[in-house]
Amino acid sequence: LYMENIMNVENPRVALANNGTEETKGTPVVKEAYELMKNAGYNFIGNIEGRRIPYGDADVVVADGFTGNLILKTYEGVAKVLMQGIKDAFYKNAFSKLAYLGVKSGINDMEKQYDYKQYGGAVMLGVSKPVVKAHGSADARCFKNAVKQAVWFLQTDLIDKIEKELSNQ
């Protein structure tokens, strides 16, 4: 419902974060979650390995809080390291700096795409009021975007839609 109402993704693909794609892999809790999810009324596509998440193989990745946080922070770190490496490569000498001018807007767009501060925080679903957990190192821009997410929740009446959907199950 979040992906459909907030992100405008029709029939979102939902996957379960796991250490393999096979149905039989994972901890007992993950295996039980798999069984519940495969019989749910949404577009469950099975398990997803961490390395496939950034390719967009799923629109929603379900994980416990610890695993989900670890995935997010790993990608934040990798994105920062890669962006810094790209910038360092272009600042090596006069020729590379000149080459940078030709790709600068694309690199800036890429940096914005991978900047966690533009998203504000993680949305907590399954609660009765809008809750957005901002990053522990959130600055003013990040916090502003977290507030914007909470406003979107209120404007779309998403919590009520979730409650109605769950009561129909």
Secondary structure, 3 states (H helix, E strand, C coil): CHHHHCCCCCCCCEEEECCCCCCCCCCHHHHHHHHHHHCCCCCEEEEECHHHHHHCCCCEEECCHHHHHHHHHHHHHHHHHHHHHHHHHHCCCHHHHHHHHHHHHHHHHHHHHCCHHHCCEEECCCCCCCCEEECCCCCHHHHHHHHHHHHHHHHHCHHHHHHHHHHCC
